[in-house]
Protein backbone atom coordinates (compact mmCIF):
# COMPACT_ATOMS: atom_id res chain seq x y z
CA UNK A 1 0.00 0.00 0.00
CA UNK A 2 1.41 3.41 -0.92
CA UNK A 3 0.43 6.67 0.67
CA UNK A 4 -1.21 9.51 -1.13
CA UNK A 5 0.59 12.83 -0.69
CA UNK A 6 -2.63 14.69 -1.49
CA UNK A 7 -4.30 13.08 1.54
CA UNK A 8 -1.57 14.55 3.73
CA UNK A 9 -1.84 17.97 2.10
CA UNK A 10 -5.63 17.94 2.53
CA UNK A 11 -5.28 16.96 6.20
CA UNK A 12 -2.76 19.74 6.83
CA UNK A 13 -5.12 22.26 5.24
CA UNK A 14 -8.02 21.04 7.40
CA UNK A 15 -5.85 21.40 10.51
CA UNK A 16 -4.75 24.91 9.55
CA UNK A 17 -8.35 25.94 8.90
CA UNK A 18 -9.57 24.49 12.21
CA UNK A 19 -10.14 27.32 14.72
CA UNK A 20 -7.83 27.50 17.74
CA UNK A 21 -9.27 25.56 20.62
CA UNK A 22 -10.86 22.99 18.33
CA UNK A 23 -7.68 21.36 17.03
CA UNK A 24 -6.89 17.82 18.06
CA UNK A 25 -3.52 16.64 19.28
CA UNK A 26 -3.42 13.76 16.80
CA UNK A 27 -5.00 13.28 13.38
CA UNK A 28 -5.55 10.14 11.34
CA UNK A 29 -4.75 10.75 7.67
CA UNK A 30 -5.03 7.28 6.17
CA UNK A 31 -8.48 6.00 5.19
CA UNK A 32 -7.52 2.77 6.98
CA UNK A 33 -6.86 3.07 10.70
CA UNK A 34 -4.93 -0.16 11.35
CA UNK A 35 -5.88 0.39 15.01
CA UNK A 36 -4.07 3.74 15.15
CA UNK A 37 -7.25 5.46 16.33
CA UNK A 38 -7.33 3.11 19.34
CA UNK A 39 -3.65 3.76 20.07
CA UNK A 40 -4.26 7.52 19.85
CA UNK A 41 -7.22 7.29 22.25
CA UNK A 42 -5.15 5.34 24.79
CA UNK A 43 -2.19 7.72 24.37
CA UNK A 44 -4.48 10.69 25.01
CA UNK A 45 -5.72 9.13 28.26
CA UNK A 46 -2.22 8.31 29.49
CA UNK A 47 -0.87 11.73 28.52
CA UNK A 48 -3.73 13.45 30.37
CA UNK A 49 -2.95 11.47 33.54
CA UNK A 50 0.78 12.21 33.34
CA UNK A 51 0.22 15.94 32.77
CA UNK A 52 -2.24 16.03 35.68
CA UNK A 53 0.22 14.18 37.94
CA UNK A 54 2.94 16.74 37.18
CA UNK A 55 0.56 19.66 37.58
CA UNK A 56 0.85 20.67 33.92
CA UNK A 57 -2.64 19.88 32.69
CA UNK A 58 -3.89 23.48 32.85
CA UNK A 59 -0.79 24.77 31.06
CA UNK A 60 -1.27 22.39 28.14
CA UNK A 61 -4.96 22.97 27.41
CA UNK A 62 -6.20 25.08 24.55
CA UNK A 63 -8.98 27.49 25.27
CA UNK A 64 -11.78 27.56 22.72
CA UNK A 65 -11.13 30.31 20.23
CA UNK A 66 -7.68 31.11 21.60
CA UNK A 67 -4.38 29.27 21.46
CA UNK A 68 -2.54 28.78 24.72
CA UNK A 69 0.99 30.12 25.10
CA UNK A 70 3.73 27.50 25.53
CA UNK A 71 4.09 28.54 29.18
CA UNK A 72 1.35 30.25 31.12
CA UNK A 73 2.05 33.35 33.18
CA UNK A 74 1.61 31.24 36.31
CA UNK A 75 4.17 28.72 35.09
CA UNK A 76 6.68 31.46 34.24
CA UNK A 77 6.18 33.09 37.64
CA UNK A 78 6.73 29.76 39.41
CA UNK A 79 9.83 29.13 37.30
CA UNK A 80 11.30 32.55 38.15
CA UNK A 81 10.60 31.98 41.84
CA UNK A 82 12.54 28.68 41.76
CA UNK A 83 15.47 30.33 40.00
CA UNK A 84 15.69 32.83 42.81
C-alpha positions in Angstrom: 0.0 0.0 0.0 1.4 3.4 -0.9 0.4 6.7 0.7 -1.2 9.5 -1.1 0.6 12.8 -0.7 -2.6 14.7 -1.5 -4.3 13.1 1.5 -1.6 14.6 3.7 -1.8 18.0 2.1 -5.6 17.9 2.5 -5.3 17.0 6.2 -2.8 19.7 6.8 -5.1 22.3 5.2 -8.0 21.0 7.4 -5.8 21.4 10.5 -4.8 24.9 9.6 -8.4 25.9 8.9 -9.6 24.5 12.2 -10.1 27.3 14.7 -7.8 27.5 17.7 -9.3 25.6 20.6 -10.9 23.0 18.3 -7.7 21.4 17.0 -6.9 17.8 18.1 -3.5 16.6 19.3 -3.4 13.8 16.8 -5.0 13.3 13.4 -5.6 10.1 11.3 -4.8 10.8 7.7 -5.0 7.3 6.2 -8.5 6.0 5.2 -7.5 2.8 7.0 -6.9 3.1 10.7 -4.9 -0.2 11.4 -5.9 0.4 15.0 -4.1 3.7 15.2 -7.2 5.5 16.3 -7.3 3.1 19.3 -3.6 3.8 20.1 -4.3 7.5 19.8 -7.2 7.3 22.3 -5.1 5.3 24.8 -2.2 7.7 24.4 -4.5 10.7 25.0 -5.7 9.1 28.3 -2.2 8.3 29.5 -0.9 11.7 28.5 -3.7 13.5 30.4 -2.9 11.5 33.5 0.8 12.2 33.3 0.2 15.9 32.8 -2.2 16.0 35.7 0.2 14.2 37.9 2.9 16.7 37.2 0.6 19.7 37.6 0.8 20.7 33.9 -2.6 19.9 32.7 -3.9 23.5 32.8 -0.8 24.8 31.1 -1.3 22.4 28.1 -5.0 23.0 27.4 -6.2 25.1 24.6 -9.0 27.5 25.3 -11.8 27.6 22.7 -11.1 30.3 20.2 -7.7 31.1 21.6 -4.4 29.3 21.5 -2.5 28.8 24.7 1.0 30.1 25.1 3.7 27.5 25.5 4.1 28.5 29.2 1.4 30.3 31.1 2.1 33.4 33.2 1.6 31.2 36.3 4.2 28.7 35.1 6.7 31.5 34.2 6.2 33.1 37.6 6.7 29.8 39.4 9.8 29.1 37.3 11.3 32.5 38.1 10.6 32.0 41.8 12.5 28.7 41.8 15.5 30.3 40.0 15.7 32.8 42.8 
